């Protein structure tokens, strides 16, 4: 069944803005993309679209910065995150639509607060392992994983890595998680032709959003933009929770 032009246009705009925000603010592709996508299409498709488009983004960063990866840290993050993926895939397949929408909204709220407050989870590498597993499950179920893993990482030695090393190390874990999750979507039957068509709409949106973000990054007050994005995320999350409560 073909989608209305208004839905296709909405998906394109949402994914363009999500890519732009990631470049300018340094975080938030899925945080920005998933809530409005879940209002345009069904929540499962919203998760699958965002998670699928995260694969090339993550692989590109990991390949570009491969020389800067902390191998020990990357191995820990990767293995623990992959442990969580099956639980997220299970949740995506068994939760009702209203429950999944609520889970997405709560994930966005928690993720936004973790980013806004720059939360550090104490406990060293043990906390990193646990938060990484939770991150893997969250990605497979909601496409939102970054804030959870970063919060665990900040309480360990990995927080002392140089920014580029930290980003490259995280990218390796995110690449593995997103790729395995994509395989799981294939086995679970979520990679439908309808989803494929929307992913195709998202590819040029990613290119446009990335290009625009790089141009804007040099001109905008990055911290003010970051705060504005956080407010928008909280409002969109509240809208989704209201949708569930009033349904």
URBEL-V923880 format. One record per backbone hydrogen bond with DSSP energy under -1.0 kcal/mol. CO is the residue of the C=O (numbers start at 1). NH is the residue of the N-H. If there is no record, write none. Layout:
co->CO nh->NH
co->CO nh->NH
This chain:
co->4 nh->8
co->5 nh->9
co->6 nh->10
co->7 nh->11
co->8 nh->12
co->9 nh->13
co->10 nh->14
co->11 nh->15
co->12 nh->16
co->13 nh->17
co->14 nh->18
co->15 nh->19
co->16 nh->20
co->17 nh->21
co->18 nh->22
co->19 nh->23
co->20 nh->24
co->21 nh->25
co->22 nh->26
co->28 nh->32
co->29 nh->33
co->30 nh->34
co->33 nh->37
co->34 nh->38
co->36 nh->40
co->37 nh->41
co->42 nh->46
co->43 nh->47
co->44 nh->48
co->45 nh->49
co->46 nh->50
co->47 nh->51
co->48 nh->52
co->49 nh->53
co->50 nh->54
co->54 nh->58
co->55 nh->59
co->56 nh->60
co->57 nh->61
co->58 nh->62
co->59 nh->63
co->60 nh->64
co->61 nh->65
co->65 nh->68
co->66 nh->69
co->70 nh->74
co->71 nh->75
co->72 nh->76
co->73 nh->77
co->74 nh->78
co->75 nh->79
co->76 nh->80
co->77 nh->81
co->78 nh->82
co->79 nh->83
co->80 nh->84
co->84 nh->88
co->85 nh->89
co->86 nh->90
co->87 nh->91
co->88 nh->92
co->89 nh->93
co->90 nh->94
co->91 nh->95
co->96 nh->100
co->97 nh->101
co->98 nh->102
co->99 nh->103
co->100 nh->104
co->101 nh->105
co->102 nh->106
co->103 nh->107
co->104 nh->108
co->105 nh->109
co->106 nh->110
co->107 nh->111
co->108 nh->112
co->109 nh->113
co->110 nh->114
co->111 nh->115
co->112 nh->116
co->113 nh->117
co->114 nh->119
co->123 nh->126
co->124 nh->128
co->125 nh->129
co->126 nh->130
co->127 nh->131
co->128 nh->132
co->129 nh->133
co->130 nh->134
co->131 nh->135
co->132 nh->136
co->133 nh->137
co->134 nh->138
co->135 nh->139
co->136 nh->140
co->137 nh->141
co->138 nh->142
co->139 nh->143
co->145 nh->149
co->146 nh->150
co->147 nh->151
co->148 nh->152
co->149 nh->153
co->150 nh->154
co->151 nh->121
co->152 nh->155
co->153 nh->156
co->156 nh->159
co->157 nh->160
co->158 nh->161
co->162 nh->166
co->163 nh->167
co->164 nh->168
co->165 nh->169
co->166 nh->170
co->167 nh->171
co->168 nh->172
co->169 nh->173
co->170 nh->174
co->171 nh->175
co->172 nh->176
co->173 nh->177
co->174 nh->178
co->175 nh->179
co->176 nh->180
co->177 nh->181
co->178 nh->182
co->179 nh->183
co->180 nh->184
co->181 nh->185
co->182 nh->186
co->183 nh->187
co->184 nh->188
co->185 nh->190
co->190 nh->192
co->192 nh->196
co->193 nh->197
co->194 nh->198
co->195 nh->199
co->196 nh->200
co->197 nh->201
co->198 nh->202
co->199 nh->203
co->202 nh->206
co->203 nh->207
co->204 nh->208
co->205 nh->209
co->206 nh->210
co->207 nh->211
co->208 nh->212
co->209 nh->213
co->210 nh->214
co->211 nh->215
co->212 nh->216
co->213 nh->217
co->216 nh->219
co->216 nh->220
co->221 nh->225
co->222 nh->226
co->223 nh->227
co->224 nh->228
co->225 nh->229
co->226 nh->230
co->227 nh->231
co->228 nh->232
co->229 nh->233
co->230 nh->234
co->231 nh->235
co->232 nh->236
co->233 nh->237
co->234 nh->238
co->235 nh->239
co->236 nh->240
co->237 nh->241
co->238 nh->242
co->239 nh->243
co->240 nh->244
co->241 nh->245
co->242 nh->246
